[in-house]
């Protein structure tokens, strides 16, 4: 019985670690204006989103199947622009350097 309880505690602990990780940071390389680093932590932990809120509809998985997005697509409410539309979150076109860091 003791081994069973320890196994359940270990599974619970490891599951908590995997959810806490939240996918980490993803850096998108962008020439000229600066790279964009997406923080899963700020969206998942900071805003309370779940994986299902974005995946697979807005952002397909695995990431290698995701195509590059243009600013025109984002302004048309695709990819980041789905939420970053000026109503739910800051507009993708409002200030380039919120996302693009040199």
C-alpha positions as CSV (number, residue, x, y, z in Angstrom):
1,X,0.0,0.0,0.0
2,X,2.8,2.4,0.8
3,X,4.4,1.9,-2.7
4,X,1.0,2.6,-4.3
5,X,0.6,5.9,-2.3
6,X,4.2,6.9,-3.2
7,X,3.6,6.1,-6.9
8,X,0.4,8.3,-6.9
9,X,2.3,11.1,-5.3
10,X,5.2,10.8,-7.8
11,X,2.8,10.8,-10.8
12,X,0.9,13.8,-9.3
13,X,4.2,15.7,-8.8
14,X,5.5,14.9,-12.3
15,X,2.2,15.9,-13.9
16,X,2.4,19.2,-12.1
17,X,5.9,19.8,-13.4
18,X,4.8,19.2,-17.0
19,X,1.9,21.5,-16.7
20,X,4.0,24.2,-15.0
21,X,6.5,24.1,-17.8
22,X,3.8,25.4,-20.2
23,X,5.8,24.9,-23.3
24,X,8.6,27.4,-22.5
25,X,9.7,30.3,-24.7
26,X,9.6,30.2,-28.5
27,X,11.8,32.7,-30.4
28,X,10.7,33.6,-34.0
29,X,13.6,34.9,-36.0
30,X,12.5,38.1,-37.9
31,X,14.9,40.0,-40.1
32,X,15.4,43.8,-39.9
33,X,12.8,44.7,-37.1
34,X,13.9,42.2,-34.4
35,X,13.0,38.7,-33.2
36,X,9.8,37.9,-31.4
37,X,9.9,35.7,-28.2
38,X,6.6,34.1,-27.3
39,X,6.3,33.3,-23.6
40,X,4.1,30.3,-22.8
41,X,4.5,31.2,-19.2
42,X,3.0,34.7,-19.5
43,X,0.1,33.3,-21.5
44,X,-0.6,30.2,-19.5
45,X,0.4,31.1,-16.0
46,X,0.0,34.9,-16.3
47,X,-3.3,34.9,-18.3
48,X,-4.8,31.5,-17.4
49,X,-5.0,30.0,-20.9
50,X,-4.8,26.3,-21.5
51,X,-3.1,24.5,-24.4
52,X,-6.5,23.9,-26.0
53,X,-7.2,27.7,-26.2
54,X,-4.6,28.0,-28.9
55,X,-3.7,24.5,-30.1
56,X,-4.4,23.1,-32.6
57,X,-6.8,25.6,-34.1
58,X,-4.8,28.9,-34.0
59,X,-1.4,27.3,-33.8
60,X,-1.0,23.8,-35.2
61,X,1.2,21.2,-33.5
62,X,3.9,20.1,-34.0
63,X,5.5,23.5,-34.6
64,X,7.4,22.3,-37.6
65,X,4.1,22.2,-39.5
66,X,3.4,25.8,-38.7
67,X,4.0,28.2,-41.6
68,X,5.5,31.6,-41.2
69,X,3.0,34.3,-40.5
70,X,3.0,37.8,-42.0
71,X,2.0,40.9,-40.3
72,X,-0.8,41.3,-42.8
73,X,-2.2,37.9,-41.7
74,X,-2.0,38.9,-38.0
75,X,-3.8,42.2,-38.7
76,X,-6.4,40.1,-40.4
77,X,-7.0,38.4,-37.1
78,X,-4.9,35.2,-37.8
79,X,-2.2,33.7,-35.6
80,X,-1.3,36.2,-32.8
81,X,-3.8,38.6,-34.2
82,X,-6.7,36.3,-33.2
83,X,-6.4,37.6,-29.6
84,X,-4.1,40.6,-30.1
85,X,-6.8,42.6,-31.8
86,X,-7.1,45.7,-29.6
87,X,-10.1,44.2,-27.7
88,X,-8.8,41.1,-26.0
89,X,-5.2,42.2,-25.9
90,X,-3.0,44.9,-27.4
91,X,-3.3,45.2,-31.2
92,X,-0.5,43.6,-33.1
93,X,-0.1,46.7,-35.2
94,X,-0.1,49.2,-32.3
95,X,3.6,49.2,-31.3
96,X,6.0,47.0,-33.1
97,X,8.5,46.9,-30.3
98,X,6.1,45.3,-27.8
99,X,6.9,42.1,-29.5
100,X,9.9,42.7,-31.8
101,X,13.1,43.1,-29.7
102,X,16.4,44.2,-31.3
